[in-house]
Each structure stands twice: as structure tokens, then as C-alpha cells.
């Protein structure tokens, strides 16, 4: 059991007190915010058709922005791990007391956003095109919605 959480009954689910109540929303919003900030620091990188000499010059002149952006992405990965842990705990608890409306909403979000996320990842991994942003933005929206839902 997590510090600050206690069970009131099988159907009631947990009552979160203190800082534990805010872990879902903080980790979810931190993930999305840090990824967004990292992309701002990275800026517009050269295209794949840019000559190697220009690419080298770009990264030499923008080294600090690339370093900060990479660092922010590492922190975002840890925030996402915290968020994933909260979601995992909520799903594990679902058999023994998660509110049926919350469980139904999580299931609906998963079913409705699975295709855009999977498509965005497939397109992003295969060829980085603007279409990959659909799945990327869909994942961000899903994280924000679920983090707020798990806080309530």
C-alpha cells in the first residue's frame, strides 16, 4: 500500500490523502510538459537531405539547446514511468474496487485512442512525417486525460 492511501472498502476504492492524491496529475502533466519543452529546445533540426557539413555546423552552433532538450527528455521518461506505475496500480486494483465508471472510461480511452497512437508510432518509426504527430499528440492528450481522471 502506498503511503497516504488507505482502502475504505472493496467497492469504494482508495482514499488518497496529502501528496499521494496528486501523483497521477503531477506525473502526467510533467511528462507532457517536459516533452513539449524538450522539443522547444531542440528546435527545427536539419532535414535528412541537408548536406553533412551543414548538419555538423547546426549541431555545433546549437549544442547547448540539444543537450538541454535531451536532458529534459530523460526527466520526462522518469515522469512517464511514474505515470505508468499509477495507471498499472489502478488497473490492478480494478478487480477489487476501482469505480466502474473510471474503469469504463479508461477502457473507452484505450479503445478510441489505440489506433491513432499505434498509427502515429508506426509512421514515426518508419518515416518521420507530419502524420506521426497525430499519434504523438494523441498520446499526450490521453496522458493528460487519464492523469486527471486518476486524481479524482
Secondary structure in CASP SS format (residue, H / E / C, confidence):
PFRMAT SS
TARGET T0000
AUTHOR 0000-0000-0000
METHOD secondary structure of the structure
MODEL  1
X C 1.00
X C 1.00
X C 1.00
X C 1.00
X E 1.00
X E 1.00
X E 1.00
X C 1.00
X C 1.00
X C 1.00
X C 1.00
X C 1.00
X C 1.00
X E 1.00
X E 1.00
X E 1.00
X C 1.00
X H 1.00
X H 1.00
X H 1.00
X H 1.00
X H 1.00
X H 1.00
X H 1.00
X H 1.00
X H 1.00
X H 1.00
X H 1.00
X H 1.00
X H 1.00
X H 1.00
X H 1.00
X H 1.00
X H 1.00
X H 1.00
X H 1.00
X H 1.00
X H 1.00
X H 1.00
X H 1.00
X H 1.00
X H 1.00
X C 1.00
X C 1.00
X C 1.00
X C 1.00
X C 1.00
X C 1.00
X C 1.00
X C 1.00
X C 1.00
X H 1.00
X H 1.00
X H 1.00
X H 1.00
X H 1.00
X H 1.00
X H 1.00
X H 1.00
X H 1.00
X H 1.00
X C 1.00
X H 1.00
X H 1.00
X H 1.00
X H 1.00
X H 1.00
X H 1.00
X H 1.00
X H 1.00
X H 1.00
X H 1.00
X H 1.00
X H 1.00
X H 1.00
X H 1.00
X H 1.00
X H 1.00
X H 1.00
X H 1.00
X H 1.00
X H 1.00
X H 1.00
X H 1.00
X H 1.00
X H 1.00
X H 1.00
X H 1.00
X H 1.00
X H 1.00
X H 1.00
X H 1.00
X H 1.00
X H 1.00
X H 1.00
X H 1.00
X C 1.00
X C 1.00
X C 1.00
X H 1.00
X H 1.00
X H 1.00
X H 1.00
X H 1.00
X H 1.00
X H 1.00
X H 1.00
X H 1.00
X H 1.00
X H 1.00
X H 1.00
X H 1.00
X H 1.00
X H 1.00
X H 1.00
X H 1.00
X H 1.00
X H 1.00
X H 1.00
X H 1.00
X H 1.00
X H 1.00
X H 1.00
X H 1.00
X H 1.00
X H 1.00
X C 1.00
X C 1.00
X C 1.00
X C 1.00
X C 1.00
X H 1.00
X H 1.00
X H 1.00
X H 1.00
X H 1.00
X H 1.00
X H 1.00
X H 1.00
X H 1.00
X H 1.00
X H 1.00
X H 1.00
X H 1.00
X H 1.00
X H 1.00
X H 1.00
X H 1.00
X H 1.00
X H 1.00
X H 1.00
X C 1.00
END
